[in-house]
């Protein structure tokens, strides 16, 4: 295939004042030939990126502040960022059961980033990137729309440019330490971009047919699951979540207040995947996660802590689904109110402490028992019940270290890698100096009941 006509970032500025014509027909043909093992994607009607950019502005009711160029490559390779998945983080996820021991997480994360950034925007160069993989994803969203998958992919990338130019969204995501909050912010971004693309694909963008959106999101979710079929479940599920659940979440805002409502999400974003999964926790009865502060653990771990993050409801759901049905995993995880994962070295060993908070003691007990099964199956071990109920469950490992699982009230503690002699003493220190802070919810999003509140995807 002759791709000499494929415009470079220097050739193709796009924006409301650009007159250069770059054919999406070429892009659609290119992506159709490049997706491994797939049938060619049908070409889209010829449209310039400038035309698509103008349409994106009109639909989204935002104007580009700076012209955007089309780039053939991302500024930072996914391989570079995949290298940030250290051996410590990989081991942490494996010990809590999120990832199987056999998984090369750094390699898998590199593949995940290529798919996650199939359409993206580089604010440093004011350039959008549309990978070959993006065409297949766009085509799944487009279905039989005459505008085609290549054009849909371009709309998504251009919407990301608008988000960054108006809300500095990538910078805000990079500044987060909580994996759960990052996932929620990404869901807002992808939900917004997908909603714009859904409007673009209709001959009359103002005429919204929710049944069409349901079918489009079903096709998109299926394509993302196929694209990520070789990834571990933790990454495969994170690939689909921002599109599937993020679009549902954003359409609540759009249905209530139009694009002004969507803009409000960037000013006052959701703080957890729980709010994305349960939009009513954001729009109707604002529910924010609790802060778990293990002062006793900090004294032992700081300044040597190497991992500190929040997993959140969605990843806990994925974790439990490794040993339970998806329905049961979702039900148990839905009672999550907060968690704190911390990893620190102990000589040549690694100590992992994970505290999770739940709505009630009964909810904590359900997670406690379900998580016990996950750990026993993942690590082929058997917990023993301590004579004293507050000591919970304990498993002595072949390494001479121990794994503890304890529950007190609505809180569950998992402690791994500690020496048997220090295990109970360390856990008591954690419990005795544990503080759980409840942040007051911010204002409730004023919403109107309508079709936007209906779930786009039936679970």
N, C-alpha and C positions, 0 to 999 in steps of 0.2 A: 504494500500500500504506500502510495506517495503521500507523505505527511509534510512535504515542504511548504504547503500553504498554511499549515497550522501556525497561527500567529504566536509570536513570543510576547513576553511581558513588555518589551520595548515597543512592539508594533501596535498593541491593542489597548489603549486607554478606553475605559467605558465610564459612562456617567451621563447626566442629562444634557451636557453640551457637546458630547462626542459625536462625530459624524462618520467615524471609520466603521467599515462593515466587516465583521468577522462571522463566518457562517457557522451556525450551530449544526448545520447539516454535516460538516466535516467532523465536528466533535462527536456527534451521535454515531457516525460511521466508525470513528476511531475507537470509542468505548465498546462498540459491538464486537469488534475484532479482537479486543484486548482482554476481555473477561475470560479466564481459563474455563474451558469445558462448557461454555454457554453458546446459545444460538445468537447470531447477530441481532443487535437491537435495530428496529426499523428506524430509518432516518426521520428526523423532525422537519417540519416545514422550515424553510430558510428564514432565519431571523438574525439580526445582528445583536451582539451583546448590548450595544447601546439601546436598542429597542427593548430588550428584556429588562435592562436596568431601569429604563423609564417606566415600564409597566410595573416593576417591583416597587418603585417609589410611589406610584399612584395607588397601588393596592395597600401598601403598608402605611401610607400617609406620613412618610418621612422622606426627606431629601438627602442625597449624598452631600456631605460636607467637602469631600475631596474626590477627585476622579480616581477610579479603581482600574487597575491593569489586570490582564489575564496572565498568569504565570504558569510555566510548565513544571515547576517543582516547588515543594515546600521549602521555606527558608531553613528550617531545622529538620533533619531527617528523623524518622521515627526510631531508627536504630540508636541514635544518640540518647533519646529520652528513655528508650527501653533499658538502656544501661543503668538508668537510675533505679531500676528494680533490683535492689541489692540482694545478696544472699540472705541477709538478715530478714528483710521483708518477706522474701519467698518462704523462708523457714517459719516465720510467724504465721503466715496464712496456712501453711501446711499443718502446723501444730494445732491450730484452732479448728481445722477441718474444712476450710474453704476450698483448698486445693489438694489434690492427691499428691502423694509423695513422688510419684513418677513424672510429674509435670515440670518441664523447663519453663518456668514462669517468665523469665526475661525474654526468651524467644517468642513465647505466646503473646506477650505484651506488645512486642514489636509488630506482630501481625494484627493485633487488635487496633493499634494506633493507625495503621494504614487504612483500615476500614472506618474507624471513627472519624478520620480526617479526610474522607473521600471528597468532601466539599468543605473548603475552609478559607479563611481570610488571614492574611499576614498584615497587621497594622503597620509594621515597620516599613514595608514596601508599598503599602496600599495596593496589594495584589490579591486576587482570588485564585484559588487552585481548585481545579475540577479533575479528579483522577479518573482513569479508565473505569474503576469500580463504581464511581458515582453514576455512570450512565445506567447501569443495571438497577441500582437503587431507585434512580429517578424514573426509569421505565415501569418499575413495579408500582410506583405512586401514580404515574400517569395513566396506566391501563390503556384504554382505547382513545384517550384524548388526542386530538390531532396535533397538539403542541409538542408532544413527545417527551421522552425521558431526558434527553440532553438539555432541553430548555428548562425542565423542572429542576435539574441539578444546578443549573446556572442561577435560577431564582433562589435556591437555598443558599448558595455561596454568597450571592449578592445581599441577601438578608442578613447573613452573618457580618458582612461589611457594614451595613447600616447599624446593627447592634453595637459594633465596636466604635464606630464613629460618633454615635450619640450617647452610648452608655458605658464605654470603655470596659466591655463585658469580659474580654479575655484577661485583662489585667486584674479584674476583680476575682476571677476564678483562680488565677495563679497565686493570688494572695491568701487563699484558703488552705488551712491545714487539715480540716475534717474531710475525709473522703465522702462522707454522706452528704455534707453541704455542697461539695463540688458537684456531686451527681445531681442534686436538686437544681443548681444553677445551670448545669448543662441541659437539664430537661426543659428549663424555661427557654433557653436559646434554640434548641432543636424543635420544641413545640411551636415557637413563634415562626421559625423558618418553614416548617412543614405546613403550618396553617396558611402562610402566604402562598406557598407552592400550590396548595389545594385550590385556593381562589384563582390563581393564575391559570390553572389547567382547565377551568370552566370557561366556556365561551362567554358567559356573562358572570364575571367574578362577584357581582353583587347578589346573585341568586345562589343561595347556599342550600344544598340538599344534603341533609345529614346522613341519609342512607348511602349516598355516594361516598361521603367521607369515611363511613364505617368500612365499606368495601375497599377503599383505597388504603386505609390503615391496615386492614387485614392482609392485603397483598404486600405492603411494605414490610410488615412484621415477618411474614413468611420468607421474604427475600433476605432480610437481615439474618434470620436464623439459618438459612442455607449458606449465606456468605461466611458466617462465623461457626459453621458446623465443626471445624477442627479445633476450635478454641475450648479451653476449659469452661465449665458452666459459669464460673464467676465472671469471666470476661464476655462470654457469649450473651449472657443476660444483660450485662451493662451496655452492650452494643445496642440492643433493641429498646431498652428502658427510656432513654431521652426522647426517642421518636414516638413510641407507642403511648407511654404514660404522660410524657411531656406535652404531647398534642392534646390529649384529653384535658390536662390541667389548664393549658393556655386557652382552650376554647370556652372554659367557664368564664374567664375574664373577657374574652371577645364577645361572648353572648350577652354579658351584662352591660358592658360599656364600650364595645367596639375596640378600635385600636388604642384609644386612650386608656382603656382598661389593661391592655397588654403592656403599654408603656409603664403603667403603674407597677407591674410585676418587677420591672428592672429597678425601680426606685425602692420598692419594698418587697424583696424577693422571698420565696419560701426558704425555710431554714433546714429542711430535712426531706429525705425521700418519703417519709411518712406523709407529709403534706401533699406531695405529688401523688402518691398512691390513694390518698383519701382527701380529695380537694375540699371537702366540707371542713376539714381541720384548718384550712387556711381562709376560705371565703366566708364561712358561716360561724363557726365556733373556733376562733384562732387558738391553736394548741402548739406551743413551742417545746422543744426538747429540754429536759433538765440537764444541768451541768453536774458532772460527777468529778469531785476533787479528792483524790486519795493522798492526803498529806503524808501519811506514814510511808507510802510507797515512793513518793517523790524524794523523801530524805534518803532512801536507799538507792534510787535510780539516778538522780541528778548529780552532776551534769552529764551523766553517761547514757541517758536514754537515747535509743537509736530509732525507735518507732513510737509515735504517739498520735492516735487518731480515733475517729468515731466511725464505726461501721454502718450503723443505722438500720432501719427496718428492712429496706430492700435487700441488702447483702446478708442480713440475718435470715431472711426468707430463703435466699439462695443456699445459705449454709445448711439450714434444716432440711431443704429439699434433697440433699445428698443421701438422706436416710429415711425420709418421710414423703408422703404424697404432697404434691404441690398445694393442694387445698389445705391440708393440715399445717404445712409449713407457713402458708400465708395467714391462717387463722391465729397460730401461736405468735408469729412475728408482729401481728397487728396490735398487740398489747405493749409493744416497745415504747418507752418514754425517753430513753437516753442510754448511752454506753461510752466507755472509755477504755481503749486498748493501749497498753504501754509495754514496751520491750526494752530490756537493758542487759548488759553483759555482767556475768559473774565469773570472773576468771576467763577461762576458755569456753565457758558455757553461756547459755542464753536463758534468761528468765522472762517469761511472758505472763502478764497479769491483765485480765480482762474483766471489768465490772459492767454489768448491764442492769438497768432499772426498768421496772414493769408497772403496769397500772395498779395491780393488787398482788397480795401474797399468793393467791391462787394462780394468777398469770405467771408469776415468777416460778412457782412450782412446776407448772406445765413446761415452761422453757427449760428448766433445770433437768427434768426427766428426758425431754426430747434431745437436749444437747448431750446428755450422758450417752444416749444411743449413738449419736453421730461420732463421738470421740471413741467409743468402744469399737465401732466398725472401722473407722478410719485407721486406727492404730493397733487393732487386733489386741486389745487389752480388756481387762475386767476390773471395774471399780469394786472396792470393798466398802461396806457401810461401817462407819466408826461407831464405837460404843456410845459416844456422846453426840446427840443429834446435831449440835451446832458445828461439829467438825465435818459433817457431810460425808462426801465420798472421797476415797483416796486410792490411787494406783501407784505402786512402786515400779519404776521402770528399770530396764536392764542396765541402764547407765549409772544406776545408783541414785538417781534423782527421783522426784515424785511429781505426780499430777494430782491437784486437788480441785474438787468441785463442791462449792458450798452455797447455801441459800439462807438468807436471813431477811424476813419480811419481804418487801418487794424487790430485793436486790440479789443478784447472783454473782458469785466470784469464781473465776477460773484462774488457777495458778499452776504454771508448768515450768519445769526445769529447776526447781528449788531442791536443795538437798533434803533427804528424809528427816534429818535431825532438826532442820530449821523450818520445815514446811508449816507446821501448826503455829509456831511462834510468829512467823512472817504474816500468815493470814490474820492472826489476831491483831497485829499491829495495823494492818490495812483496815480492818473493821473498826477498830477503836478510834482511828483518826480519819474517818471517812466523812466527807461533807457533800450533801446533795443540795444543789441550789435550784430553785424554781424561778425562771425568768417570767415576769408578767407578760402576757401576750400583748402584741401591738394592736392597733385598731383593726376592727373586722372589716374585711372587704365587702362593700355594699354591693349586693348582687340581686339579680332578678331571676325568678324561676323561668326556665325555658328549656328548649331542646338541648342547649349547650351543656346542661347539667346531666344529661344522659351519658352513660359510659360509651365511649366509641368502640371499645373492644370488650366483648363479653368474656370474662375470665372463666 
